[in-house]
């Protein structure tokens, strides 16, 4: 099966499974699981932050960060299409009592400074929620958010007394694509959520990094949110393996996405909209989307050709260059 629906669908390799089986364990709620400690320290060091905290998921890691930064009734500025706003079940509002203030994105995925300024609430006026945090992403539909924008936006936030959080779900993809160290991409932010269950291929896990004080607050919220795991080293070992073996190879996923985009461009009835990092966005003939999806599934290719909107195809460590060629040939056959 070739699964292009997401980079979350990867399976642990035999070596990763062996690392999980042989990991030394403790009780992470009590703070003494040695594999979790090792992971937290390694990720914090790689990100250039003082401390780290292991979470079961990126959604929970982001929510823990928001709750550590904000108090009940506070507000955070966030993109309308950002994961923390659109795709995390409204957790900030429902569980954190934090009001999201969504901002319309620019074409490159950034949040224009003038729109951020217009959304900033007057300090001390009881009519308004208190604006406390700016939450950004560093990839948007696979595209790198411009580094100059990130610097300007975080500087603007500091100027107005706001904390900053990066949903760094694919921060390692951004680092590999830009040629810049992860610490460089994390440096402007007070906290960063780093996911291991996407391109890095671990089955579970994210690490929140930031100051010692912020991580201590997040640890309390993690427990309340149900993220206090016991022998969590079994899961942390997979993330450690991914950190040590699967970062540089992300360049292969980016190259395979480029090959896929180039191949699809040559097929009548396919319009490639963009290709950045490991994601291809394309449009297929609307009348044939359902049929194409079904026929590709019979061929052992999982994707969702979307009627009336772009289809996202995502490469990852379980998709080879040969698989990409097989996908191109199958799409050409069924649309021919």
matplotlib code that plots the C-alpha trace (Angstrom):
import matplotlib.pyplot as plt

x = [0.0, 1.2, -0.4, -0.2, -2.9, -0.5, 2.9, 1.2, 0.5, 4.1, 4.8, 7.8, 10.7, 12.2, 15.0, 12.7, 10.6, 13.7, 14.6, 11.2, 11.5, 14.9, 14.3, 15.1, 11.9, 10.7, 7.5, 7.3, 4.6, 7.1, 9.7, 12.1, 11.7, 15.3, 14.3, 11.8, 14.3, 16.9, 14.4, 13.4, 17.0, 18.0, 15.1, 15.5, 19.3, 18.6, 16.0, 18.2, 15.8, 16.2, 13.8, 11.4, 8.3, 7.0, 3.4, 1.3, 0.3, 0.9, -2.6, -2.1, 1.4, 0.0, -2.8, -0.5, 1.6, -1.4, -2.6, 0.9, 1.1, -2.5, -4.9, -8.6, -10.2, -7.0, -6.7, -4.2, -3.7, -3.7, -4.3, -7.7, -6.3, -3.8, -3.8, -4.2, -7.4, -9.0, -8.0, -7.6, -11.3, -11.6, -9.5, -8.1, -11.6, -13.3, -10.6, -8.3, -10.9, -8.7, -10.2, -8.7, -8.6, -8.3, -6.4, -6.8, -3.6, -1.7, -1.0, 2.3, 0.7, 1.9, -0.4, 0.1, 1.4, -1.3, -4.0, -2.3, -2.1, -5.8, -6.7, -4.6, -6.9, -6.4, -4.5, -6.6, -10.0, -12.4, -14.5, -11.9, -10.1, -6.5, -4.2, -1.4, 0.1, 0.9, 0.8, 2.5, 3.5, 6.7, 5.2, 1.8, 0.6, 4.1, 5.5, 8.1, 6.9, 9.4, 12.2, 12.1, 8.4, 8.9, 11.5, 9.3, 6.2, 7.9, 9.7, 6.3, 4.9, 7.7, 7.2, 3.6, 4.3, 3.0, 4.5, 5.1, 4.5, 5.4, 3.4, 6.5, 4.7, 7.1, 9.9, 12.5, 11.1, 11.5, 15.1, 16.1, 14.4, 16.0, 19.4, 19.1, 19.5, 16.3, 17.6, 17.7, 14.1, 13.0, 15.1, 12.5, 9.8, 9.1, 7.8, 7.8, 5.8, 7.8, 6.0, 7.6, 4.7, 4.7, 7.8, 10.1, 8.1, 7.5, 4.1, 3.3, 4.7, 5.5, 7.9, 7.2, 10.3, 10.7, 12.0, 12.2, 9.3, 7.0, 7.7, 6.9, 3.5, 2.9, 3.6, 0.8, -1.6, -0.4, -1.5, -4.9, -5.3, -4.7, -1.2, 0.6, 1.9, 3.7, 6.3, 6.3, 9.9, 8.5, 7.1, 9.9, 12.4, 10.7, 11.1, 14.7, 15.3, 13.6, 15.7, 18.9, 18.1, 15.2, 16.0, 18.5, 16.5, 13.6, 15.4, 14.4, 10.7, 11.1, 12.8, 10.1, 7.4, 9.2, 9.3, 5.6, 4.7, 6.7, 5.1, 1.5, 2.1, 2.5, -0.9, -3.9, -6.7, -4.3, -3.3, -0.4, -1.0, 2.2, 4.9, 7.0, 8.8, 7.0, 3.5, 2.0, -1.3, -3.1, -6.6, -8.1, -11.0, -14.0, -16.2, -13.6, -12.4, -14.5, -13.8, -10.0, -9.9, -11.6, -9.5, -6.3, -7.4, -7.8, -4.2, -3.0, -2.7, -4.4, -5.2, -8.3, -9.0, -11.1, -14.0, -14.2, -10.9, -7.2, -6.0, -3.0, -0.5, 2.2, 5.4, 7.2, 9.6, 7.3, 7.1, 10.0, 11.0, 9.8, 6.4, 6.1, 6.6, 4.0, 1.5, 2.3, 1.7, -1.5, -3.0, -2.0, -3.7, -6.9, -7.2, -6.1]
y = [0.0, 3.5, 6.0, 9.6, 11.0, 12.3, 11.8, 10.6, 7.2, 5.9, 2.6, 2.1, 0.4, -2.8, -0.8, 1.7, -1.1, -2.7, 0.6, 0.7, -2.8, -2.3, 1.2, 1.6, 2.6, 4.4, 6.3, 9.6, 11.1, 10.7, 12.2, 9.2, 7.6, 7.7, 7.5, 10.3, 12.4, 11.7, 12.7, 15.9, 17.0, 16.1, 17.9, 21.0, 21.1, 20.7, 23.5, 25.8, 25.9, 25.3, 22.4, 20.0, 18.0, 14.9, 14.9, 12.1, 14.3, 17.6, 18.8, 18.3, 19.8, 22.9, 23.1, 22.7, 25.6, 27.8, 27.1, 27.7, 31.1, 32.3, 32.6, 32.1, 34.8, 35.7, 35.7, 34.5, 35.7, 32.8, 32.2, 31.3, 28.1, 27.4, 23.9, 25.2, 27.1, 25.0, 21.4, 20.9, 20.6, 24.1, 22.9, 26.3, 27.7, 24.7, 23.4, 26.3, 29.1, 31.0, 33.1, 32.6, 35.7, 34.3, 36.3, 36.0, 34.6, 36.2, 34.1, 32.9, 31.7, 34.6, 36.8, 40.4, 42.7, 45.3, 42.7, 41.6, 45.2, 45.7, 42.7, 43.6, 44.6, 47.8, 47.0, 47.5, 47.9, 45.4, 45.2, 43.0, 39.8, 40.4, 39.6, 37.6, 35.4, 35.2, 31.6, 30.9, 28.0, 27.8, 25.7, 26.4, 23.9, 22.7, 26.1, 27.7, 30.9, 33.5, 33.9, 37.7, 37.7, 35.4, 37.8, 40.8, 39.2, 37.9, 41.3, 43.0, 40.6, 41.4, 45.1, 44.7, 42.4, 39.2, 35.8, 33.7, 30.1, 28.0, 25.1, 23.4, 20.2, 20.0, 22.2, 19.6, 19.7, 23.5, 23.1, 20.6, 22.7, 26.0, 24.6, 26.3, 24.6, 23.8, 26.1, 29.0, 28.4, 28.1, 31.0, 33.8, 31.8, 31.4, 27.9, 25.4, 22.2, 19.6, 16.6, 13.2, 11.3, 13.0, 13.1, 11.7, 8.5, 7.8, 6.3, 8.8, 11.8, 15.5, 17.5, 21.0, 23.1, 26.5, 28.0, 26.0, 28.0, 27.6, 23.8, 23.5, 25.1, 23.0, 19.8, 20.6, 21.2, 18.0, 16.0, 17.7, 17.0, 13.3, 13.3, 12.0, 8.6, 6.1, 3.9, 6.4, 5.6, 2.9, 5.8, 8.2, 5.7, 5.8, 9.6, 9.4, 6.9, 9.3, 12.2, 10.3, 8.6, 10.3, 14.0, 14.3, 11.8, 14.3, 15.7, 12.4, 13.1, 16.6, 15.3, 12.6, 15.3, 17.3, 14.2, 13.5, 17.1, 17.0, 13.7, 14.9, 18.1, 16.1, 14.4, 16.0, 16.7, 17.4, 20.8, 21.0, 24.1, 23.9, 21.7, 22.6, 20.3, 17.0, 18.1, 18.4, 20.2, 19.4, 19.6, 16.8, 16.9, 17.3, 14.8, 12.1, 12.6, 9.9, 7.4, 8.2, 7.7, 4.4, 3.1, 4.1, 2.3, -0.9, -0.4, -0.1, 3.7, 5.7, 9.3, 11.5, 13.2, 16.2, 17.5, 21.3, 21.8, 21.0, 17.4, 17.1, 14.3, 13.8, 11.9, 10.3, 7.6, 4.8, 6.3, 5.6, 7.1, 3.9, 4.3, 7.8, 6.6, 3.9, 6.6, 8.8, 5.9, 4.9, 8.4, 8.7, 5.3, 6.1, 9.7, 8.6]
z = [0.0, -0.9, 1.4, 0.4, 2.7, 5.3, 6.8, 10.0, 8.5, 8.8, 10.5, 13.0, 11.4, 12.8, 14.3, 15.9, 17.4, 18.8, 20.4, 22.0, 23.3, 24.8, 26.3, 30.1, 31.8, 34.9, 35.9, 34.0, 36.2, 39.1, 36.8, 36.7, 33.4, 32.0, 28.3, 28.6, 30.4, 27.7, 25.0, 26.7, 27.2, 23.7, 22.0, 24.3, 23.4, 19.7, 19.9, 21.9, 24.9, 28.6, 29.1, 27.4, 28.2, 26.4, 25.4, 23.7, 20.8, 19.1, 19.9, 23.6, 23.4, 21.8, 24.3, 27.2, 25.9, 25.4, 28.9, 30.3, 28.6, 29.2, 32.1, 32.0, 29.8, 28.0, 24.3, 21.7, 18.1, 15.6, 11.9, 10.7, 9.1, 11.8, 13.4, 16.9, 15.9, 13.2, 13.7, 17.5, 18.5, 20.0, 23.0, 23.9, 24.3, 25.8, 28.1, 28.5, 28.7, 26.3, 23.5, 20.1, 17.9, 14.3, 11.7, 8.0, 6.3, 3.6, 0.5, 1.9, 5.1, 7.3, 9.4, 8.2, 11.0, 10.3, 10.9, 14.1, 15.2, 14.4, 16.5, 19.6, 22.4, 24.5, 27.7, 30.9, 29.2, 30.9, 27.8, 26.1, 26.6, 27.4, 24.4, 25.8, 23.0, 19.3, 17.9, 14.6, 12.4, 10.3, 7.5, 5.8, 3.3, 3.1, 2.3, 4.5, 6.2, 5.3, 7.9, 7.7, 8.5, 11.5, 12.9, 12.3, 13.8, 17.0, 17.4, 17.1, 19.7, 22.2, 21.6, 22.7, 25.7, 24.1, 24.5, 21.3, 20.6, 17.5, 16.4, 15.0, 13.8, 10.9, 12.1, 11.1, 7.5, 7.6, 8.9, 6.2, 3.5, 4.6, 5.5, 8.9, 12.3, 14.3, 17.1, 14.6, 13.7, 17.4, 18.7, 18.3, 20.2, 23.9, 23.4, 20.5, 20.1, 18.1, 16.6, 16.0, 14.6, 11.2, 8.9, 11.6, 11.6, 15.3, 16.2, 19.0, 20.6, 20.7, 22.9, 24.1, 24.7, 26.5, 29.7, 32.9, 34.4, 31.4, 31.2, 34.9, 34.3, 31.3, 33.3, 35.6, 32.7, 31.0, 34.0, 34.1, 30.4, 30.8, 29.4, 32.5, 31.2, 33.4, 31.5, 28.7, 27.8, 25.4, 23.3, 24.0, 22.6, 19.2, 19.2, 20.2, 17.4, 15.0, 16.2, 15.7, 12.4, 10.5, 10.4, 7.5, 5.4, 5.2, 2.2, 0.4, 1.1, -0.3, -3.5, -3.9, -3.6, -6.3, -8.6, -7.9, -8.8, -12.0, -13.0, -12.3, -14.3, -17.4, -17.1, -18.8, -16.3, -13.4, -12.3, -9.8, -7.6, -5.4, -4.1, -1.1, 1.3, 1.4, 0.2, -3.3, -3.8, -7.0, -8.6, -10.6, -13.0, -10.6, -12.4, -12.0, -8.4, -6.8, -9.6, -9.5, -5.7, -5.9, -8.8, -7.1, -3.9, -5.9, -7.2, -3.6, -3.6, -0.8, -1.6, -1.5, -4.8, -3.6, -5.6, -5.5, -3.7, -3.7, -3.1, -0.7, -1.4, 1.2, 0.9, 3.8, 4.8, 3.7, 0.2, -2.1, -5.5, -7.1, -5.3, -6.7, -10.3, -9.7, -8.5, -11.6, -13.9, -12.2, -12.3, -16.0, -16.7, -15.0, -16.4, -19.9]

ax = plt.figure().add_subplot(projection="3d")
ax.plot(x, y, z, "-o")
ax.set_aspect("equal")
plt.show()
